[in-house]
Amino acid sequence: MVHSVRTGRESRFEFDPEPMEEMKKYLDLVSEQWDQALSRLKSFVEN
Protein backbone atom coordinates (compact mmCIF):
# COMPACT_ATOMS: atom_id res chain seq x y z
CA MET A 1 0.00 0.00 0.00
CA VAL A 2 2.77 2.41 0.88
CA HIS A 3 6.30 2.22 -0.42
CA SER A 4 9.24 4.53 -0.30
CA VAL A 5 11.30 5.86 -3.17
CA ARG A 6 14.78 6.95 -2.21
CA THR A 7 16.61 9.67 -4.09
CA GLY A 8 19.99 10.41 -2.56
CA ARG A 9 19.42 11.24 1.10
CA GLU A 10 15.72 11.92 0.55
CA SER A 11 12.97 9.33 0.96
CA ARG A 12 9.53 9.93 -0.48
CA PHE A 13 6.56 7.78 0.35
CA GLU A 14 3.99 6.89 -2.23
CA PHE A 15 0.52 5.51 -1.60
CA ASP A 16 -1.00 2.85 -3.87
CA PRO A 17 -4.78 2.77 -3.24
CA GLU A 18 -5.42 -0.38 -5.31
CA PRO A 19 -4.88 -2.89 -2.45
CA MET A 20 -7.32 -0.84 -0.34
CA GLU A 21 -9.98 -1.17 -3.03
CA GLU A 22 -9.52 -4.95 -3.12
CA MET A 23 -9.71 -5.09 0.68
CA LYS A 24 -12.90 -3.02 0.69
CA LYS A 25 -14.53 -5.37 -1.84
CA TYR A 26 -13.65 -8.34 0.36
CA LEU A 27 -14.91 -6.64 3.54
CA ASP A 28 -18.15 -5.66 1.79
CA LEU A 29 -18.67 -9.31 0.84
CA VAL A 30 -18.01 -10.51 4.40
CA SER A 31 -20.30 -7.80 5.77
CA GLU A 32 -23.13 -8.93 3.49
CA GLN A 33 -22.65 -12.54 4.60
CA TRP A 34 -22.87 -11.47 8.26
CA ASP A 35 -25.98 -9.41 7.58
CA GLN A 36 -27.65 -12.44 5.99
CA ALA A 37 -26.61 -14.76 8.85
CA LEU A 38 -27.86 -12.31 11.49
CA SER A 39 -31.13 -11.88 9.63
CA ARG A 40 -31.64 -15.66 9.60
CA LEU A 41 -30.84 -15.83 13.31
CA LYS A 42 -33.29 -13.02 14.07
CA SER A 43 -36.02 -14.81 12.12
CA PHE A 44 -35.29 -18.07 13.94
CA VAL A 45 -35.34 -16.45 17.41
CA GLU A 46 -38.51 -14.42 16.79
CA ASN A 47 -40.54 -17.38 15.48
Secondary structure per residue as TSV (DSSP state, phi and psi in degrees):
chain	resnum	aa	ss	phi	psi
A	1	M	-	360.0	-45.1
A	2	V	E	-124.1	132.9
A	3	H	E	-138.5	158.0
A	4	S	E	-106.5	147.6
A	5	V	E	-120.2	121.6
A	6	R	E	-101.9	130.0
A	7	T	E	-129.1	102.8
A	8	G	T	64.6	-124.1
A	9	R	T	-90.2	-4.1
A	10	E	E	-98.7	134.8
A	11	S	E	-115.0	130.0
A	12	R	E	-117.4	139.2
A	13	F	E	-103.6	136.5
A	14	E	E	-121.4	140.9
A	15	F	E	-104.1	130.4
A	16	D	-	-111.5	105.8
A	17	P	-	-75.2	-11.6
A	18	E	H	-57.2	-46.3
A	19	P	H	-60.5	-31.0
A	20	M	H	-66.7	-38.5
A	21	E	H	-64.7	-42.0
A	22	E	H	-64.2	-40.8
A	23	M	H	-64.8	-41.1
A	24	K	H	-62.9	-41.8
A	25	K	H	-60.2	-43.8
A	26	Y	H	-64.2	-45.4
A	27	L	H	-66.8	-34.0
A	28	D	H	-63.3	-40.6
A	29	L	H	-63.9	-46.9
A	30	V	H	-63.4	-40.6
A	31	S	H	-60.4	-44.1
A	32	E	H	-62.7	-40.5
A	33	Q	H	-63.2	-41.5
A	34	W	H	-64.9	-42.7
A	35	D	H	-58.9	-42.6
A	36	Q	H	-65.7	-43.8
A	37	A	H	-63.6	-42.8
A	38	L	H	-68.0	-34.2
A	39	S	H	-65.0	-42.8
A	40	R	H	-63.5	-41.6
A	41	L	H	-62.6	-44.0
A	42	K	H	-59.9	-45.3
A	43	S	H	-61.8	-41.8
A	44	F	H	-63.4	-45.7
A	45	V	H	-69.7	-37.4
A	46	E	H	-77.8	-16.6
A	47	N	-	-96.4	360.0
